[in-house]
Amino acid sequence: MIPKISVIVLTYNSSDTLREALDSVLRQKCGYDFEIVAGDDGSTDGTQSILQEYATRHPEHIRLLLSEHNRGVQANYFDCLEACRGEFIADCAADDYWPGTERLQKLAEMLDHHPEASMVFSDWTYMHPDGRTEYARPVAPHDCGRGALTPHLLSHTGSPAVHLSSAIYRKNSLMNDYGLHRDDIYRCPDFGCEDLQVLVALSEAAPAVYLPESTLIYRVGGNSITSARHAARAARFAFGTLRLRLLLAMRHALDSDPSFHRCAAVIYHFALANAMAGNDRTLIKEIAGLWPQLRVRPIKTRIVNALAHAPALATAIYRIKTRES
């Protein structure tokens, strides 16, 4: 029996790029039956009207999940996942698009021909605001055994170790762990991301297969974080993903791995610097509260040397260190 594919398209105020994303999925020449499950997170810019237009034109392919209120990317993504009817899941964010017409066929065919695998992952291409492109590969550009990607996923900073939107995965490889940790990991709003926990669960479930080809155009650099508001937002996202990484590292026995803690220190420093730039005192205190879980000392020294510029943070950390002693 030929598997069915569900393509998740997440939108939020995506009217400028949504048509290109949907068109890139709809133009796929694929021998597999596929549906698009489009979830909108309470857009106010006309995005929902575009979705309804496309759903009317392509009722055989598109189903909509429209929210009246913004609930966050996790609720949006996992609502869509639960609604997917396909055995294979692919992603295309509304501000990205897929290249060519054979992308979906190639990924689905590889996964179909490797029944032992939880996913097929591939390369991707960054698209900068000025139109410049940059080719990117996952941190492990080769087939990987069960669990082999997990240390990379949790210990890699900068570009993604694996980009979920440049992959396709088996829904049943994820749903057991999702059922066990639906609310405390996957949908927990403290973490602010939906892809890391999915990729780790897939890595732990079964081997992964690599396709050495770019299957995603990924737009970057659209939102500046130079203002205080954007700096605080960047800090909160980094802090949320750091908390998630710490939790997943403990679950998968990586909490004593030096590479993981060096990565944690880098993310902590980024979150702290942006919280300070954003003058978000509540967040500064929350980040300070995570201090005892860091094990890499040099980063702490650099932070302490900068505390003269953040009296509120200095006070918060002093109180924590006093309680520890």
C-alpha positions as a printed NumPy array, in Angstrom:
array([[  0.   ,   0.   ,   0.   ],
       [  1.393,   3.416,  -0.991],
       [  1.785,   5.711,   2.051],
       [  0.01 ,   9.032,   2.178],
       [  1.952,  12.221,   2.912],
       [  0.798,  15.115,   5.064],
       [  2.54 ,  18.451,   4.538],
       [  2.286,  20.819,   7.504],
       [  2.278,  24.515,   6.571],
       [  2.374,  26.874,   9.56 ],
       [  1.361,  30.49 ,   9.083],
       [  1.317,  33.647,  11.16 ],
       [  1.053,  37.022,   9.408],
       [  2.628,  35.41 ,   6.355],
       [  0.724,  37.15 ,   3.569],
       [  3.91 ,  38.318,   1.809],
       [  5.358,  34.82 ,   1.318],
       [  2.48 ,  32.363,   1.745],
       [  1.536,  32.058,  -1.921],
       [  5.075,  31.106,  -2.901],
       [  5.188,  28.471,  -0.153],
       [  1.844,  26.909,  -1.093],
       [  2.604,  27.009,  -4.817],
       [  5.926,  25.237,  -4.22 ],
       [  4.11 ,  22.354,  -2.506],
       [  1.219,  22.176,  -4.954],
       [  3.535,  21.986,  -7.987],
       [  5.184,  18.787,  -6.725],
       [  5.003,  15.88 ,  -9.163],
       [  4.524,  13.053,  -6.74 ],
       [  3.361,   9.458,  -7.107],
       [  2.196,   9.555,  -3.496],
       [ -1.142,  10.975,  -2.427],
       [ -0.522,  14.087,  -0.335],
       [ -2.497,  16.627,   1.637],
       [ -1.601,  20.058,   2.991],
       [ -2.624,  20.72 ,   6.583],
       [ -2.327,  24.486,   6.966],
       [ -2.49 ,  25.902,  10.492],
       [ -2.823,  29.635,  11.026],
       [ -2.043,  31.072,  14.449],
       [ -4.426,  34.029,  14.511],
       [ -3.01 ,  36.147,  11.684],
       [ -4.269,  39.717,  11.263],
       [ -2.715,  40.597,   7.882],
       [ -4.917,  38.729,   5.42 ],
       [ -3.12 ,  35.402,   5.683],
       [ -6.334,  33.536,   6.498],
       [ -8.038,  34.956,   3.414],
       [ -5.22 ,  33.62 ,   1.233],
       [ -5.516,  30.217,   2.894],
       [ -9.258,  30.127,   2.285],
       [ -8.718,  31.125,  -1.353],
       [ -6.268,  28.241,  -1.873],
       [ -8.475,  25.763,   0.013],
       [-11.385,  26.685,  -2.267],
       [ -9.236,  26.207,  -5.367],
       [ -7.62 ,  22.964,  -4.139],
       [-10.132,  21.19 ,  -1.878],
       [ -8.621,  17.807,  -2.74 ],
       [ -5.279,  18.845,  -1.238],
       [ -5.768,  21.522,   1.432],
       [ -7.353,  21.369,   4.886],
       [ -7.301,  24.42 ,   7.159],
       [ -6.95 ,  24.806,  10.914],
       [ -7.619,  28.478,  11.607],
       [ -7.222,  29.989,  15.07 ],
       [ -8.833,  33.241,  16.164],
       [ -6.053,  33.911,  18.678],
       [ -2.269,  33.625,  18.643],
       [ -1.324,  30.601,  20.742],
       [  2.302,  30.029,  19.762],
       [  4.161,  27.843,  17.293],
       [  4.03 ,  24.703,  19.429],
       [  0.257,  24.601,  19.772],
       [ -0.096,  25.399,  16.078],
       [  2.352,  22.729,  14.915],
       [  1.116,  19.911,  17.113],
       [ -2.544,  20.669,  16.398],
       [ -1.652,  20.197,  12.738],
       [  0.337,  17.043,  13.449],
       [ -2.565,  15.486,  15.334],
       [ -4.852,  16.31 ,  12.394],
       [ -2.528,  14.764,   9.774],
       [ -3.945,  11.71 ,   8.011],
       [ -0.694,  10.715,   6.324],
       [  1.858,   8.13 ,   7.403],
       [  4.69 ,  10.447,   6.283],
       [  5.019,  14.039,   7.54 ],
       [  6.777,  16.896,   5.731],
       [  7.007,  20.589,   6.701],
       [  7.04 ,  23.829,   4.74 ],
       [  6.897,  27.026,   6.785],
       [  4.93 ,  29.84 ,   5.189],
       [  8.024,  32.031,   4.846],
       [ 10.038,  29.289,   3.087],
       [  9.491,  27.279,  -0.091],
       [ 10.531,  24.048,  -1.792],
       [ 12.761,  24.036,  -4.894],
       [ 11.81 ,  22.177,  -8.064],
       [  8.985,  19.718,  -8.645],
       [ 10.525,  16.394,  -7.568],
       [ 11.448,  17.235,  -3.994],
       [  8.551,  15.474,  -2.275],
       [  8.831,  12.387,  -4.479],
       [ 12.556,  11.945,  -3.77 ],
       [ 12.232,  12.232,   0.009],
       [  9.108,  10.073,   0.231],
       [ 10.572,   7.413,  -2.047],
       [ 13.728,   7.166,   0.054],
       [ 11.744,   6.839,   3.269],
       [  9.436,   4.274,   1.659],
       [ 12.44 ,   2.215,   0.542],
       [ 14.002,   2.311,   4.037],
       [ 11.32 ,   0.858,   6.319],
       [ 13.841,   0.705,   9.157],
       [ 14.258,   4.521,   9.15 ],
       [ 12.329,   7.155,  11.082],
       [ 13.206,   9.97 ,   8.692],
       [ 15.115,  11.153,   5.653],
       [ 17.001,  14.433,   6.109],
       [ 18.786,  16.568,   3.538],
       [ 20.649,  19.781,   2.776],
       [ 19.006,  23.192,   2.499],
       [ 19.681,  26.665,   1.095],
       [ 19.612,  29.915,   3.046],
       [ 17.942,  32.85 ,   1.307],
       [ 19.094,  36.244,   2.618],
       [ 17.005,  39.448,   2.363],
       [ 19.231,  40.766,  -0.445],
       [ 18.566,  37.622,  -2.517],
       [ 21.94 ,  36.062,  -1.779],
       [ 21.849,  32.283,  -1.252],
       [ 24.059,  30.067,   0.877],
       [ 24.194,  26.278,   0.717],
       [ 23.996,  24.422,   4.036],
       [ 24.474,  20.819,   5.096],
       [ 23.446,  19.047,   8.29 ],
       [ 26.155,  18.481,  10.862],
       [ 26.201,  14.753,   9.977],
       [ 25.89 ,  14.528,   6.165],
       [ 25.522,  10.749,   6.028],
       [ 23.173,   7.984,   7.099],
       [ 22.98 ,   7.691,  10.897],
       [ 22.152,   4.81 ,  13.2  ],
       [ 19.554,   4.991,  15.924],
       [ 20.451,   7.71 ,  18.433],
       [ 23.527,   8.87 ,  16.496],
       [ 22.062,  12.29 ,  15.702],
       [ 20.981,  13.056,  19.265],
       [ 24.327,  14.411,  20.564],
       [ 24.624,  16.637,  17.487],
       [ 21.078,  17.94 ,  17.865],
       [ 21.618,  18.892,  21.518],
       [ 25.225,  20.116,  21.293],
       [ 25.235,  22.144,  18.085],
       [ 24.888,  25.929,  17.946],
       [ 24.55 ,  28.306,  15.028],
       [ 22.922,  26.689,  12.002],
       [ 20.595,  23.749,  12.682],
       [ 22.245,  20.352,  13.107],
       [ 19.347,  19.015,  11.022],
       [ 16.614,  21.184,   9.537],
       [ 13.206,  19.606,  10.132],
       [ 11.75 ,  21.387,   7.099],
       [ 14.37 ,  19.723,   4.878],
       [ 13.268,  16.287,   6.079],
       [ 10.378,  13.857,   5.909],
       [  9.494,  11.514,   8.764],
       [  7.211,   8.674,   9.781],
       [  4.401,   9.847,  12.   ],
       [  4.34 ,   6.564,  13.913],
       [  8.042,   6.974,  14.791],
       [  7.121,  10.063,  16.797],
       [  3.697,   9.454,  18.25 ],
       [  4.635,   7.065,  21.062],
       [  6.992,   9.586,  22.651],
       [  4.573,  12.379,  21.821],
       [  1.815,  10.568,  23.683],
       [  4.025,  10.118,  26.732],
       [  5.313,  13.707,  26.81 ],
       [  2.627,  15.665,  24.979],
       [  2.228,  18.38 ,  27.62 ],
       [  5.564,  18.435,  29.468],
       [  7.859,  18.519,  26.419],
       [  6.121,  18.931,  23.073],
       [  3.434,  21.475,  23.968],
       [  5.066,  23.086,  27.002],
       [  5.002,  26.845,  26.225],
       [  8.15 ,  27.42 ,  28.303],
       [ 10.299,  26.035,  25.479],
       [  9.042,  28.09 ,  22.527],
       [ 10.087,  25.7  ,  19.746],
       [  8.58 ,  22.652,  18.121],
       [ 11.336,  21.106,  16.012],
       [ 14.123,  20.131,  18.425],
       [ 12.018,  17.728,  20.477],
       [ 10.625,  16.158,  17.291],
       [ 14.082,  15.595,  15.811],
       [ 15.448,  14.104,  19.036],
       [ 12.495,  11.725,  19.324],
       [ 12.957,  10.61 ,  15.7  ],
       [ 16.689,  10.117,  16.25 ],
       [ 16.019,   7.971,  19.299],
       [ 13.292,   5.94 ,  17.59 ],
       [ 15.174,   4.565,  14.567],
       [ 18.005,   5.208,  12.072],
       [ 17.933,   8.231,   9.766],
       [ 18.776,   8.348,   6.054],
       [ 20.551,  11.253,   4.353],
       [ 19.796,  12.737,   0.915],
       [ 22.761,  14.876,  -0.346],
       [ 20.63 ,  17.506,  -2.034],
       [ 19.046,  20.833,  -1.054],
       [ 15.291,  20.382,  -0.601],
       [ 14.413,  23.664,   1.106],
       [ 14.821,  27.391,   0.518],
       [ 14.987,  28.817,   4.032],
       [ 14.577,  32.567,   4.415],
       [ 16.71 ,  34.198,   7.094],
       [ 17.397,  37.692,   8.376],
       [ 13.928,  39.102,   7.919],
       [ 13.58 ,  40.33 ,  11.508],
       [ 16.236,  42.498,  13.087],
       [ 17.04 ,  41.968,  16.758],
       [ 18.814,  45.283,  17.201],
       [ 15.951,  46.944,  19.064],
       [ 15.324,  46.281,  22.741],
       [ 12.038,  44.547,  21.966],
       [ 13.578,  42.164,  19.457],
       [ 16.593,  41.549,  21.709],
       [ 14.291,  40.497,  24.535],
       [ 12.388,  38.223,  22.175],
       [ 15.634,  36.6  ,  20.995],
       [ 16.695,  36.16 ,  24.624],
       [ 13.443,  34.483,  25.596],
       [ 13.592,  32.099,  22.642],
       [ 17.203,  31.153,  23.388],
       [ 16.436,  30.689,  27.076],
       [ 13.461,  28.467,  26.26 ],
       [ 15.448,  26.257,  23.908],
       [ 18.251,  26.038,  26.485],
       [ 15.823,  24.745,  29.105],
       [ 14.519,  22.211,  26.607],
       [ 18.045,  21.065,  25.745],
       [ 18.878,  20.586,  29.402],
       [ 15.763,  18.478,  29.886],
       [ 16.389,  16.356,  26.788],
       [ 20.06 ,  15.905,  27.664],
       [ 19.053,  14.523,  31.044],
       [ 16.499,  12.184,  29.451],
       [ 19.049,  10.813,  26.994],
       [ 22.085,  10.583,  29.311],
       [ 23.992,  13.462,  27.747],
       [ 23.92 ,  15.74 ,  30.788],
       [ 27.558,  14.912,  31.599],
       [ 28.822,  15.368,  28.035],
       [ 31.392,  18.232,  27.894],
       [ 30.35 ,  19.15 ,  24.346],
       [ 26.766,  19.565,  25.468],
       [ 27.706,  21.852,  28.346],
       [ 29.936,  23.989,  26.13 ],
       [ 26.934,  24.406,  23.84 ],
       [ 24.696,  25.209,  26.824],
       [ 27.137,  27.884,  27.949],
       [ 27.139,  29.542,  24.517],
       [ 23.338,  29.638,  24.406],
       [ 23.204,  30.905,  27.995],
       [ 25.599,  33.73 ,  27.147],
       [ 23.532,  34.674,  24.066],
       [ 20.297,  34.664,  26.064],
       [ 21.848,  36.712,  28.844],
       [ 23.38 ,  39.291,  26.503],
       [ 20.086,  39.831,  24.694],
       [ 18.088,  39.996,  27.923],
       [ 20.473,  42.7  ,  29.098],
       [ 20.185,  44.546,  25.764],
       [ 16.409,  44.284,  25.964],
       [ 16.396,  45.459,  29.589],
       [ 13.98 ,  42.639,  30.448],
       [ 14.517,  42.432,  34.196],
       [ 12.102,  39.554,  34.721],
       [ 13.892,  37.488,  32.109],
       [ 17.298,  38.45 ,  33.488],
       [ 16.302,  37.01 ,  36.845],
       [ 14.946,  33.843,  35.197],
       [ 18.216,  33.341,  33.321],
       [ 20.17 ,  33.934,  36.507],
       [ 18.155,  31.158,  38.129],
       [ 19.536,  28.677,  35.597],
       [ 23.126,  29.471,  36.562],
       [ 23.622,  26.438,  38.866],
       [ 22.916,  24.027,  35.989],
       [ 25.853,  25.31 ,  33.924],
       [ 29.097,  23.367,  34.242],
       [ 31.426,  25.32 ,  31.952],
       [ 33.392,  27.846,  34.03 ],
       [ 35.079,  30.117,  31.44 ],
       [ 31.767,  31.461,  30.188],
       [ 30.819,  32.348,  33.758],
       [ 34.017,  34.359,  34.137],
       [ 33.201,  36.42 ,  31.054],
       [ 29.668,  36.997,  32.336],
       [ 30.872,  38.092,  35.766],
       [ 33.268,  40.57 ,  34.158],
       [ 30.279,  42.141,  32.366],
       [ 28.043,  42.4  ,  35.417],
       [ 29.087,  45.975,  36.157],
       [ 26.813,  46.909,  33.254],
       [ 23.827,  44.988,  34.674],
       [ 23.329,  45.726,  38.393],
       [ 19.99 ,  43.877,  38.515],
       [ 21.592,  40.729,  37.144],
       [ 24.584,  41.057,  39.461],
       [ 22.259,  41.231,  42.459],
       [ 20.216,  38.243,  41.322],
       [ 23.277,  36.058,  40.727],
       [ 24.866,  37.164,  44.004],
       [ 21.758,  35.997,  45.861],
       [ 21.795,  32.642,  44.06 ],
       [ 25.484,  32.053,  44.776],
       [ 24.962,  33.072,  48.406],
       [ 22.19 ,  30.511,  48.792],
       [ 24.414,  27.832,  47.218],
       [ 27.189,  28.453,  49.702]])
